[in-house]
Amino acid sequence: MSDYRDVQTAVRVEKFRIWFAWLCGGFVMLGIALATQNIHIVSVITQVLFLVGGVAFTITAVRMTNALNRQAEAKRREVLGDL
């Protein structure tokens, strides 16, 4: 059972890292967007790029979290013998 607990702890830490990086990236993108808001064409370009990038990063973070959930579920089934 200790092995499963280690996996659960590792999964929790990795999920935290994924979403913390996503949040920090969002704040950086927000800061850049606010810094360029008075330069009209650059502002539009950065906003469009950040919108597309933000959606892509969100999809990536969700997929990574789902993959971690699948790995944890497989390990739980292995430990409990529910193969």
C-alpha positions as protocol buffer text, in pm:
chain_id: "A"
residue {
  index: 1
  type: MET
  ca { x: 0 y: 0 z: 0 }
}
residue {
  index: 2
  type: SER
  ca { x: 297 y: 228 z: 63 }
}
residue {
  index: 3
  type: ASP
  ca { x: 386 y: 206 z: -306 }
}
residue {
  index: 4
  type: TYR
  ca { x: 44 y: 339 z: -404 }
}
residue {
  index: 5
  type: ARG
  ca { x: 75 y: 624 z: -152 }
}
residue {
  index: 6
  type: ASP
  ca { x: 408 y: 722 z: -308 }
}
residue {
  index: 7
  type: VAL
  ca { x: 246 y: 727 z: -651 }
}
residue {
  index: 8
  type: GLN
  ca { x: -44 y: 937 z: -523 }
}
residue {
  index: 9
  type: THR
  ca { x: 196 y: 1186 z: -365 }
}
residue {
  index: 10
  type: ALA
  ca { x: 401 y: 1208 z: -685 }
}
residue {
  index: 11
  type: VAL
  ca { x: 86 y: 1259 z: -893 }
}
residue {
  index: 12
  type: ARG
  ca { x: -37 y: 1533 z: -659 }
}
residue {
  index: 13
  type: VAL
  ca { x: 299 y: 1713 z: -677 }
}
residue {
  index: 14
  type: GLU
  ca { x: 313 y: 1689 z: -1055 }
}
residue {
  index: 15
  type: LYS
  ca { x: -41 y: 1822 z: -1089 }
}
residue {
  index: 16
  type: PHE
  ca { x: 52 y: 2114 z: -867 }
}
residue {
  index: 17
  type: ARG
  ca { x: 359 y: 2185 z: -1080 }
}
residue {
  index: 18
  type: ILE
  ca { x: 159 y: 2171 z: -1402 }
}
residue {
  index: 19
  type: TRP
  ca { x: -110 y: 2410 z: -1284 }
}
residue {
  index: 20
  type: PHE
  ca { x: 136 y: 2640 z: -1105 }
}
residue {
  index: 21
  type: ALA
  ca { x: 336 y: 2674 z: -1428 }
}
residue {
  index: 22
  type: TRP
  ca { x: 12 y: 2740 z: -1617 }
}
residue {
  index: 23
  type: LEU
  ca { x: -85 y: 3012 z: -1369 }
}
residue {
  index: 24
  type: CYS
  ca { x: 259 y: 3175 z: -1376 }
}
residue {
  index: 25
  type: GLY
  ca { x: 256 y: 3172 z: -1754 }
}
residue {
  index: 26
  type: GLY
  ca { x: -85 y: 3337 z: -1750 }
}
residue {
  index: 27
  type: PHE
  ca { x: 43 y: 3616 z: -1526 }
}
residue {
  index: 28
  type: VAL
  ca { x: 345 y: 3668 z: -1752 }
}
residue {
  index: 29
  type: MET
  ca { x: 121 y: 3685 z: -2059 }
}
residue {
  index: 30
  type: LEU
  ca { x: -109 y: 3928 z: -1879 }
}
residue {
  index: 31
  type: GLY
  ca { x: 186 y: 4148 z: -1786 }
}
residue {
  index: 32
  type: ILE
  ca { x: 314 y: 4155 z: -2143 }
}
residue {
  index: 33
  type: ALA
  ca { x: -33 y: 4229 z: -2278 }
}
residue {
  index: 34
  type: LEU
  ca { x: -74 y: 4517 z: -2033 }
}
residue {
  index: 35
  type: ALA
  ca { x: 272 y: 4651 z: -2118 }
}
residue {
  index: 36
  type: THR
  ca { x: 192 y: 4659 z: -2491 }
}
residue {
  index: 37
  type: GLN
  ca { x: -165 y: 4788 z: -2468 }
}
residue {
  index: 38
  type: ASN
  ca { x: -72 y: 5143 z: -2581 }
}
residue {
  index: 39
  type: ILE
  ca { x: 108 y: 5024 z: -2897 }
}
residue {
  index: 40
  type: HIS
  ca { x: -199 y: 4950 z: -3104 }
}
residue {
  index: 41
  type: ILE
  ca { x: -89 y: 4699 z: -3367 }
}
residue {
  index: 42
  type: VAL
  ca { x: 151 y: 4522 z: -3130 }
}
residue {
  index: 43
  type: SER
  ca { x: -127 y: 4503 z: -2872 }
}
residue {
  index: 44
  type: VAL
  ca { x: -363 y: 4333 z: -3114 }
}
residue {
  index: 45
  type: ILE
  ca { x: -98 y: 4088 z: -3227 }
}
residue {
  index: 46
  type: THR
  ca { x: 4 y: 3997 z: -2871 }
}
residue {
  index: 47
  type: GLN
  ca { x: -354 y: 3956 z: -2760 }
}
residue {
  index: 48
  type: VAL
  ca { x: -431 y: 3721 z: -3048 }
}
residue {
  index: 49
  type: LEU
  ca { x: -112 y: 3522 z: -2992 }
}
residue {
  index: 50
  type: PHE
  ca { x: -174 y: 3499 z: -2619 }
}
residue {
  index: 51
  type: LEU
  ca { x: -533 y: 3392 z: -2672 }
}
residue {
  index: 52
  type: VAL
  ca { x: -425 y: 3111 z: -2904 }
}
residue {
  index: 53
  type: GLY
  ca { x: -131 y: 3021 z: -2680 }
}
residue {
  index: 54
  type: GLY
  ca { x: -346 y: 3030 z: -2366 }
}
residue {
  index: 55
  type: VAL
  ca { x: -599 y: 2792 z: -2517 }
}
residue {
  index: 56
  type: ALA
  ca { x: -319 y: 2560 z: -2632 }
}
residue {
  index: 57
  type: PHE
  ca { x: -150 y: 2568 z: -2289 }
}
residue {
  index: 58
  type: THR
  ca { x: -480 y: 2500 z: -2115 }
}
residue {
  index: 59
  type: ILE
  ca { x: -552 y: 2202 z: -2337 }
}
residue {
  index: 60
  type: THR
  ca { x: -200 y: 2072 z: -2277 }
}
residue {
  index: 61
  type: ALA
  ca { x: -231 y: 2111 z: -1899 }
}
residue {
  index: 62
  type: VAL
  ca { x: -565 y: 1929 z: -1894 }
}
residue {
  index: 63
  type: ARG
  ca { x: -428 y: 1646 z: -2107 }
}
residue {
  index: 64
  type: MET
  ca { x: -122 y: 1611 z: -1882 }
}
residue {
  index: 65
  type: THR
  ca { x: -345 y: 1604 z: -1573 }
}
residue {
  index: 66
  type: ASN
  ca { x: -568 y: 1340 z: -1731 }
}
residue {
  index: 67
  type: ALA
  ca { x: -263 y: 1128 z: -1818 }
}
residue {
  index: 68
  type: LEU
  ca { x: -146 y: 1148 z: -1457 }
}
residue {
  index: 69
  type: ASN
  ca { x: -493 y: 1046 z: -1340 }
}
residue {
  index: 70
  type: ARG
  ca { x: -486 y: 743 z: -1570 }
}
residue {
  index: 71
  type: GLN
  ca { x: -145 y: 640 z: -1441 }
}
residue {
  index: 72
  type: ALA
  ca { x: -259 y: 674 z: -1080 }
}
residue {
  index: 73
  type: GLU
  ca { x: -573 y: 472 z: -1154 }
}
residue {
  index: 74
  type: ALA
  ca { x: -369 y: 196 z: -1319 }
}
residue {
  index: 75
  type: LYS
  ca { x: -136 y: 184 z: -1020 }
}
residue {
  index: 76
  type: ARG
  ca { x: -433 y: 172 z: -781 }
}
residue {
  index: 77
  type: ARG
  ca { x: -581 y: -120 z: -972 }
}
residue {
  index: 78
  type: GLU
  ca { x: -246 y: -296 z: -969 }
}
residue {
  index: 79
  type: VAL
  ca { x: -206 y: -253 z: -595 }
}
residue {
  index: 80
  type: LEU
  ca { x: -563 y: -356 z: -516 }
}
residue {
  index: 81
  type: GLY
  ca { x: -557 y: -646 z: -760 }
}
residue {
  index: 82
  type: ASP
  ca { x: -843 y: -520 z: -978 }
}
residue {
  index: 83
  type: LEU
  ca { x: -664 y: -603 z: -1301 }
}
